[in-house]
Amino acid sequence: MSICLISFWVLISSSLFCFISGLFCIMEDFSMFLEWEILSLNSMIIEMTLLLDWMSLLFMSFVLLISSLVVYYSMEYMGSDLMINRFIWLVLLFVGSMMMMILSPNLISILLGWDGLGLVSYCLVIYFQNVKSYNAGMLTALSNRIGDVALLIAIAWMMNYGSWNYLFLVEYYCFESYMQYISILVVIAAMTKSAQIPFSSWLPAAMAAPTPVSALVHSSTLVTAGVYLLIRFEFLVFNSLMSSFLLIIGGLTMFMAGVGANFEFDLKKIIALSTLSQLGLMMSILSLGFWKLAFFHLLTHALFKALLFLCAGAIIHNVQNIQDIRMMGGLSNFMPVTLSCFNISNLALCGMPFLAGFYSKDLILETVLLNSLNSIGFFLFFFSTGLTVSYTFRLLYFSIFGVSNFSGLNVLNDEGWIMSKSMISLGFMSIIGGSILNWLLFPFPSMICLSLELKMLTLVVCVIGGIMGYYLNHSCFLKKEKSSSMQSYLVFLGSMWFMPLLSTLGSVKIFLILGKLNFKMMDQGWSEVYGAKMLGVSLVKLTQEFQLFQLNSLKIYLFIWFMLMMMLFNF
């Protein structure tokens, strides 16, 4: 266990140092730009670049804080694992890849961190080494490869501008129409990493990983890497066409995940769909041009969503590794500390006043009301907020308020003190983190003038969503609709609009058919005729002809001499 404790203290001290440095950068308006030239080739310079400013340092401090608490939590959660040291090293590799991506403004070194995230994420998803984990790992890896390829094409295109540093591209963007290609590629990369439609199916599938990994990778760091990349490339995104596209994609992702979570019964998948919904919210507000608000929500969301996963892991441990929420109930009587933290994180997710999520979500929704959005965008923002409260209260109804539905006689109690300390620490941050960040990022308050009806709209939507989430499940709505004509619609809404099916079975069949055609037409077809087989036949013929010369036949030499003389006389 020594490696866990050493990692915990190194990560927590690094987090504190980064946070203090970030405060200094905010107060002094200071940023540091470090360049190390590795290779110079003609006019292209390959260099390692680090950008230390308030944004990178704050994000890094939050990632390190959550990583340290996850490692500390894993001491007990993964205590029975014989390979816990390997698990900790994988988590540390993941943190290192994330640091590379956060600190670098150079697209090549961003790609190194980006690919590192994908590789380590794959290793963590298949950690339990069963068929379900392997399938989820392949879906995760292949979905993210699309974004990696987009970044590689963007790197090739940026050779036209003499630098891979996005800070130097701002001046080109004003008068260079071809910069639109880079913006499209960067947006595709961000959509794959942040699991936006149509790449959403990998995020719930990745819940096959251990719960501490879900808390770290698939809630607060890996999935927000795409949003962070777009925040850094905000000058590329803020044009009318790209903004409209991102707004539609983010809104639909938010709506789809909110609806799907209301039909899901797997505890970890409900939280994963909740993450997907919040990522759609970040993308949507980013598309409107409010990158600082998106970054604010990114940080606050990391705190309470990591806490939500840690509490879910403690609950799953107690109920004998059952993840179906219908098999739980009445847990508040047996696990008061864990359920208190669980409630704090759920209420922060709903935007309960004066918790972490309230400061960012309420500000985002009021900013949306101030903008001239059409009715579809307005509906997606507010209806998805109601759905968030709905599936949260549904989860609370099944796990806390409902009757005990345990399959056997379980000894239910709060987990050990190590896991409780991690959850209490994150719970404390989920209470005060939003207000602290609000004071830091927005030191000068802005007046948002709205009518009473619009000001109360967010609260009304949340209350209606909570009531609907409670009563629809209390009245066994889903059971009554089993045999009705609504069943097909319920299956469609509850299966993420068939995206997992299309991402796995559909794409696999298409690629298998294309692979078979390629094998028959190219591998055993034209490449045989004009490839190695043709080369072999040609070499055999040439060898046979050269053997005639090696026989020292007088007739052949006379014939060659006669032909040469004829050519000379004709010339």
Secondary structure, 3 states (H helix, E strand, C coil): CHHHHHHHHHHHHHHHHHHHHHHHHHHHCCCEEEEEEEEEECCEEEEEEEEECHHHHHHHHHHHHHHHHHHHHHHHHCCCCCCHHHHHHHHHHHHHHHHHHHHCCEHHHHHHHHHHHHHHHHHHHCCCCCHHHHHHHHHHHHHHHHHHHHHHHHHHHHHHHCCCEHHHHHHHHCCCCCHHHHHHHHHHHHHHHCCCCCCCCHHHHHHHCCHHHHHHHHHHHCCCHHHHHHHHCHHHHCCHHHHHHHHHHHHHHHHHHHHHHCCCCEHHHHHHHHHHHHHHHHHHHHHCCCHHHHHHHHHHHHHHHHHHHHHHHHHHHHCCCCCEHHHCCCHHHCCHHHHHHHHHHHHHHHCCCCCHHHHHHHHHHHHHHHCCCCHHHHHHHHHHHHHHHHHHHHHHHHHHHCCCCCCCCCCCCCCCHHHHHHHHHHHHHHHHHHHHHHHHHCCCCCCCCCCHHHHHHHHHHHHHHHHHHHHHHHCCHHHHCCCCCCHHHHHHHHCHHHHHHHHHHHHHHHHHHHHHHHHHHHHHHHHHHHCHHHHHHHHHHHHHHHHHHHCCCHHHHHHHHHHHHHHHHHC
